[in-house]
Amino acid sequence: MNSAQLVTALGDGLRDTRLIIVANREPYTHVRQSRPAKGLLNWMRGKREKVEVGWTRPASGVVTALDPVMRACGGTWIAHGHGNADRETVDRYDRLRVPPDRPKYTLRRVWMTPEEEQGYYYGLANNALWPLCHIAYARPEFDEGDWNQYVKINRRFADAVLEEAEGSRAVVFVQDYHFALLPRFVKNARPDLTVCQFWHIPWPNREAFRVCPWGETILDGMLGNDLLGFHIQYHCNNFLDTVDRALESRVDYEHFAVWRGGRPTYVRPFPISIDPALWAGPKAADRKAELRATRRELGLNGERLIFGVDRLDYTKGIPDRLKAFDRLLRRRPEWRGRVSMLQVGAPSRDHLSKYQALSTEVDAIVASINSRHGTDKWKPIIYRHEHHDPDRIAALYRAADVCVVSSLHDGMNLVAKEFISSRTDDLGVLVLSEFTGAAKELDQAVPVNPFAADAFGDALHVALSMPPAEQARRMRLLRERVNRHTVYDWAASLLQAAVRMEAVR
């Protein structure tokens, strides 16, 4: 399904109903940029630079998934305005039309102080809920001050939703773990609104969730939704089991619903995907030139290329991936000098101690492996601790012989699907962690347990040794799967369910 087909699939369902998306991350950020000042007059006045306001698209899986949907359907996206020029570009109601170069929908920005952001986002959301929901052996940290900020910001966003929905019917589509309480706040104020939420990260088992001191309040907030979506059925089952143990409610396992306060919340799997058209790349002749330029920029001289790209997050298994590559070079010395690994680790939550420790660990592992195996003419690991724009990532996908996704726990993982969509040449091999939601769909990938370093190294050998004909067979099947279920199919299935609920109110 493409964007036009999404609009057709929704039909008249949203014609008289507003679509309101709530997400922490905004789809477009405005920033001040310094540029060289042109003109003799500026030079005479000593002005060497000119400050202009520009805009960027943040690196975010949620933005990548939902911006095409909003372009197709219209509506309002409510998000935290955090760009240093964001306040300069909104109207007196904190709204503006986006995308900036071709407006299709409205962005409503919500503001918060640095103290509020620290408590709500970096504290409760990412130092408590993120490790709580990912079984990645990082202890969640629960701080009452962070919790108070989380409650405050959830109420602030709920107030913005109510303002945007005033006097109209609306479907409110809430994104992720940043807003566990918001659905209940909205529902209590406007029972007539249809509220649905997609939880983009895993849901833990009930025993793991028990350690959260505000667990009952979080669950009650989420049960303010009419519809609650997770990536896979396993996470739905974990959520129902958690509610059954923690709250007074009726859990209907036959219909996957929770009844609380006289009304149901339906819990369903909606595996998210991408827009394959965004990753298709240039024509064959241009791909060859792109490949030469990419390999030249990386300093490769005929070596095979293993590629990994992730936010620098402890759930992504980056140290495990590097250690597996080390195992490959130790156990299969014939690959020394013949293969390099490029790892892009985009900076993420840098001022949290867990992320600082991870960055230090990755730097140390890279240095150790390069010292142990490298030569004057060959660098085993090329490490880039920086953001890359989507076009650059796509070129690297197309240059890679192997793409590795080694998450220790992941709700879905869209890197795997982006790599597949980029390989219109039907070559390349995907090595995929068994602990991603994507592994349930992408069964032609080479599966790997990232905790088993030796077996992981062997899987890299299998991927590097795979004949082109077998690569093509697998890649065609994978591409067929991704093309058959796009981000528009995901949005259509979820929004159609929400619209049906809205229609019977």
Secondary structure, DSSP 8 states (H G I E B T S, - for coil): --HHHHHHHHGGGGTTSEEEEE-SS-S-EEEEEEEE--SHHHHHTT--EEEEEEEE----HHHHHHHHHHHHH--EEEEE--STTTGGGS-TTSEEEESTTS--EEEEEE---HHHHIIIIIIIIIIIIHHHHS-SS------HHHHHHHHHHHHHHHHHHHHHTTTS-EEEEEESGGGSSHHHHHHHH-TTSEEEEE--S----HHHHTT-TTHHHHHHHHTT-SEEEESSHHHHHHHHHHHHHHSSSEEETTTTEEEETTEEEEEEE------GGGG--S-HHHHHHHHHHHHHHHT-SS-EEEEEEEES-GGG-HHHHHHHHHHHHHH-GGGTTTEEEEEEEE--STTSHHHHHHHHHHHHHHHHHHHHH--SS--SEEEE-S---HHHHHHHHHH-SEEEE--SSBS--SHHHHHHHH-TTS--EEEEETTBGGGGT-TTSEEE-TT-HHHHHHHHHHHHH--HHHHHHHHHHHHHHHHHS-HHHHHHHHHHHHHHHHHT-
